[in-house]
Amino acid sequence: VNGIEIYNMKIDSKVTSRFAHNVITSRAVNRGQVSKEVFFDVELPKTAFITNFSMTIDGVTYPGTIKEKEAAKKQYEKAVSRGQTAGLVKASGRKTEKFTVSVNVKAASKVTFELTYEELLKRRFGKYEMFIKVKPKQLVKDFEIEVNIFEPQGITELEAEGTFITNELQNIIKKTVSEKKGCISFKPTLAQQRTCANCSQSALDGDLTVRYDVKRVTPDNLQIVNGYFVHFFAPTNLPKLPKNVIFVMDNSGSMSGKPIQQTKQALLKILDDIKEDDFFNFVLFNTDVSTWKETLVKATPENLDEARMFVRNIGVAGMTNLHGGLMKGIDILNAAHKGNLVPKRSASVIIMLTDGHPNQGVSDIQTIERDVKNAIDGRYPLYNLGFGDGVDYGFLEKMALENKGLARQIYPDSDAPLQLQGFYDEVANPMLTDVELNYPENEISDLTTNSFKHFYDGSEIVVAGRFVDSNQNHLTVDVRGEGANDALSYTTQQDAEQMAQAFQEQEYIFGEYIERLWAYLTIEQLLEKRIAATGEEKENLTAEALALSLKYKFVTPLTSMVVTKPEEDDSEDMIADKPTKGTDIMYLKNLLSKPGVCVVYAKLLLIVNLISIEPSFITKSCRQSTINLKLLYFKLIDGDPHFIISVPQKKDAICFNINENPGTVLNLINDPVTGITVNGELIGDKRANSDAKIQNSYFGKFGIANKHLDLKLTVTPEKITVQNGNEKTGFTWLDSVTLQQEGLTLIINRKKNLMLSMGSGASFVVVLHQVWKKHPLHQDFLGLYTLEEDKLSEQTHGLLGQFFHPIDFTILEVHPGSDPKKPDATMIVKNNELIVTRGWQKDYRMDPNHGIDIPCWFVHDNGAGLIDGVHTDYIVSSLF
């Protein structure tokens, strides 16, 4: 492709006792006449940690080194100041993260990329699952995937399937299994890789999944190697425990359309699978809270029929009283146990599904977390399912982890019912409760989690630890749990000599694999505990996880890998970070990398409440200032000029569009006291869109002025001009600038955004949106975001400025609209009664390319009834 030929690609995986060590090697040559950029672009499982990366060019190797984020910061900032794309790892899809690196390679030169990552394979539905993304993007002369598995317990079944595997390719997958060894290999020829006989396109595009299980003669398996042990616990043939399950479901207005239909579809299937010994109930929450039954009821055929009818009739309306719904569910479960309405030997779970933020009843997140934790009191796990992209996933995850459960994101695709049902199936068959694996305290240090609320059929509990005496080669374990009929209690033993017999096939074993398995599991659990921790406890967990990440060279959310490029390559060193859910860390660090503006940017980022800022991202001089920041609310203009007005007391937003012709200048903010005005000029598409009733328009120019200081700033998608009296200074979006002069602070973040403050008034952020230059319709445009608008006077007005004063509204009669996904409602605002529509508008601060959906009530007809006067009152003759 483009003169670059990838002539060799190998994915080599070695799995020893569930711990996978994977190496991806790619070799390319520049067949062109001039130097070209060569990309290495692979996708890895989100559960994996990168451990090594190197590039070899003409026999010289350039390694990646793993450092603490803070230590990598200078190299990172240098890269950002040059405008380089510093982030190597980005979230990509449901299961994967994308690792991308590029380097300039001279004509006829070769480059070899090698990436290593490790993960502990989890057991689900009775099988370990290994996921490999296959996407070479071109035909590769020598392409191979090889997976070698060594399990001392012995392998019972081994299978491989690929989403891209045709009947012909199926025959190429070679599978061999001996007692303890298994191998999957896939080595298609160039002809077999083609989508058709004469095509140059590769058919290798999709997922390859390897699944296997091990022989289980006893309930558990203990392995001891070089001063470390791992204990796998997965008893079989136990009677199933009856379960008591409360489904707490969000049926607010935002669930209308597909989300509620898919949820109902999944619930009906789940009701088919509930066993007669189980007890269950439904709690619904919108503005109010309602229940199907007052108590838990047994899953008799009659009750199940009645439940199906109830589910089919669930409607949607109103706001999101999450606290009320969850507390009601917990109360019902607590009452059932207290009143002996459910079997003593049974497992209780709460499953909550929501698609939004709490905005009715108790809506303070910390209060909800505290109340839920106190009410559950460790008695049963809480599983939180976040439906779609609009949820505060961090909040759901923290609350679940605090209550011995977990959170799962449900993606709003056609298979959403299968995702919901699949999650339920994982927890549908509890076999044991209150499982404890106890080891001699005086012999073991640094033990991973060893007590578990539930053990589910088809899963596995894994505990690892380090011996105090590294020469110790024997271990006794005391296992306890509560089963369906009686308590489980036994002692198991293992010594290293027994292990030695199992480990005779040494070529399958890589390095200190049990020690690395222990480190991986420990870091994973420390990071999980850290989510729910605060203060000193969080600092200690962070320090411990960081020390292990550095020692074992794992790229985790606390470390970065610095990739040094050849000196003649004119781009800078690059940084690989582990993404966390909900934000692009590199973009976040980019915003915080400038001295003196960290507080403002921290406020900006906290606005949308999508992220928690890690202390390691913030320079010491800023830390104190950011600690006590509360969630702020926002006013913004972006895209086809839409206005989003946050209403803090409602934890909600109102939005509206202004539809005017290109060239129209609108007065956005006018404050006669501070002298600040902001006007914006509209632009349209390059040509009219014949399919659209209303043509798109955007802001293509902003004029921001402070007449008291005689300062004017003109911003277009091409340039930024500062006029101070008669002096003019010009910049382009290719510049990285920090300009401070009397009354003015201007920071240009190359090709992304600028931040401006004038005098003691509010601050503004202008975001640049660049589209493909050859796009037939769209052209580059701008967005405006305001910060600290409380610094403007009470006389502030304008299309946006009028909303800097408190505004209140009431929503009544939510009902289906013309779009099933967007219900209509009656809004009472400024003594006007308006028909509004629930929808989403894009906030582009966190993700300038795609934006983040902000739910809001959309006011039609150019904001009529919401804005003072009519929109034409705000048309002015020029930018200044």
Phi, psi and omega in degrees: 000124178054037178084354179258121179250121170274109185260349179211132175215127180226133172248112186244114182243131174240124180245121175237120180048055176073350183264120188257132178242114189241134178235123176253122179242132179228129179242131183226157177227143177271105181275358183280181182266347183230167177299141179222157178276128179250131182255139170245116193224105182227159177244135183241158175296142179298334183280354184270156171247128172293138179240342182197150174207141174211155172239136176240119182238120181050044175083355179257128183262133176246105186274160170265138177242139184263125183227165171297145182308317182299319182290331181277355192295320183296316178297320180298312184296325177299317179296316182294320182296335176272359178080015180284152172281105189275338186278125179266331187245126180230148173298142184208108178077185186286317189253352193234162170237144183260129176253121182229132173219149179223155180209147176281130182237132182294161177304136178069001178275159179245152176225141175240125174256139176222121181239133179241134174219156184227151175201156174266120182286133181266150178262124178227134179052039172082010180216147170278144186232129177241130188246124180235124177275127182246110183201072182289343177070357173203166176292135183238122184306315183235092182246134182207138168241130177224125179240117177250127183242133174233119179233114181301334179286343185099148183257131181265319181212148181216129180215156177220135176219148181230143179292337183261001188282116174272175178302320181294315181292332180303323182290343181277336179290115180260135183230127174229139179224123166252193189300308185250354185242142174224148180218134171242128175227147183218112186222079182283144175285171177303317181297320182288338180281341186288145177289334172206171190307318184254009184280149175260003181273144182272136176278352183277090181207097180163204186247137170248124181243127176253129178234144176202167172221171182243161177289141180231093177279326178240166182295336184219171181219126180250133177231134182236124178215123171050049173084006176231155176225157170227140182237114177260126183236114179207075180294148178242170176060027173272147174293144181284142176280141169298149178236154177241115186235131175252123174264115179255110192244135175280119174235039176286174185302328183290349178274002185294159179080226186300315183306313183287325177298316181292323178296316178299316180302315180293317181298320180296321178292320178298320179298330177293334185264349181293136184271155187295337178280349184278158173241148184204168175194162178241137170240130177249141175225132166227240172294324178248176179240133177224160180232157174286307177235161179285333182228173171293141178235156181285149185276061176284159178305322181294314180295324179293321176298316180295322179295321179298319179296318179300314182297316181299332185264006179295127176251175179234145176183159166081195187267199188235092178268070184297317181301313181298317181296314183294317180296324178296316179299316180296318180301317181296318181292316178300317181295323181295320178289318182295321182269010180054038178279345181238156182302144180298318178267085179207163181247128182253139176220151172245129176242116180249138175235129177216156178241007186215200181254147175297125180219020179216147183068222177284116183243357176286121189298318181294324177294318178300312181302314182295314182296318182294316180297317180295322183288320179286320175053039174074007187281330180203159184279151175248124177250122182252125178250120180262116185267118174086189187265350186273001184277157171271087188295325179301318178295314180297320182292315181299315182295321179294314182295325177295340184240037170060023178242205176209165178249152179219136176272131176257118184278134187282060179249181183296337181266016180306318177301322179292324177297314180297314182294320180299320178295314180302318181301327180296328183251012186283338187234075176291136180252328182219150169241161176049057180277131176229131176247108187255134183239154181301118186300324184283352181256338189242136169236163175053060180270139173283177182309131184231010172231139189223134184294315182225149165243125183258146179302136178086356179257192178206141174261133180236128175233137177227157181198173181243137178283143173299315176261110186294347178271354182296138184229021176218157183206139175243132182237138177255118185251130179224148176189167179250121182258186183295323185252326182202179179283145174262128180206121176201168178241137178233152183227159176204145171230162188293336180294319176299321180295319184303322179296323182287337187254046181278335180275075190296334185294344180274347188262127180255130171046209180270072193293325180289324177297317180291324176299315178300316181296315179302311183294320180296313180298315180303316182286324177297318180295325179292315179297326182297330181300319184268353186273163176220166171056223185297322180300317180295319179299317181295317179297320180297314181298318181294314180295322180295315181300317179291321180300320180287318182298317185262005175057054174255135170276106181240179178298353181255352183235162176229151173252123179267124179253116181269130181262164177302150184300325183283348175285122189280002175266166188269177173302152181242159184239131173255125178239156174274117179293151170244160187295135170102348179200160174265109186301321184298320181294321179298312181294325178303314181295327186269001189279351183267129180295145173084350179238010185298323183294315180298314181292324178300318178298315180304316185284330179288341183309310188276356176055038180263343190222160166245132185278126179283137179305327184291348178274345194248130182296154186304322183297341184261340192306312185302322186289334188265349189297317188264016180294130174269167176297126179261165176242169198220156170233133182209161176228129179196161176067209180295106225311098175253146182251130176243123182245114178280141177241095191305315185293341178263353187050043186212182182215155174244143177223157177204160177248156170242118181258102180222168184284150173305143182097341178293135176252128182248137174279117184264314181220136177215112180239103183295337184282309180276346180083009183271131171230148174227122175240152180226137180256134182276146168234163178244190174288167181300327175213162182294141176270110187295340182277345189260135176290314179250126182285145176296143169219153185220170172272123181251354181201135174240140171243115182243124187225151168232103188290333178294327181262358183055044180247137175224137177235124176251128181237126172233171178293351180258320188210167178233126181240128176252125177244116180246100188065239179263356182273133179242137175233133182243144175226162171245172179286356175275352181273148166251117191228138164235109185244122177232122173217176187305120177079000185221131168234124180231125177236120177256121179260104194319124175063010183237295186200170171226152176239137186224134167227141183235122180060217181261013182278192182294165174254154181230146172240127175252125181257133178268129175248115178254132178251168178303128187302330183264012180301130185294336185246303195277156174226168183300148179211180186234157172231151181236132178232138180251144177234152174052043181292349177294346178280351175273161187279170179290347180272002182298135178220194185112168182305321178263320187300330181297339182268006173284348175267153182304140177225144180231157177207162177232137178254129179232157167051059174292130183212160182302140178254192181292331174259119184301338180278345188233095181291152173265164177203169172261128178248131172259115181213135181051039180064015176253148177252113186241147170272122181237164183235135177284126180207197180226143171237157185272133170251118190260009184292317184281325183226091186298337183277312187250336181076167178241134181288126175250119178291140180202165173268120185268124178264126186279180171054054176057036176075016183303132180090340177261312180279154175291133180069213178240162189296334181291341176298340187261003178281129180239167189280331183207172182295328182234000000 
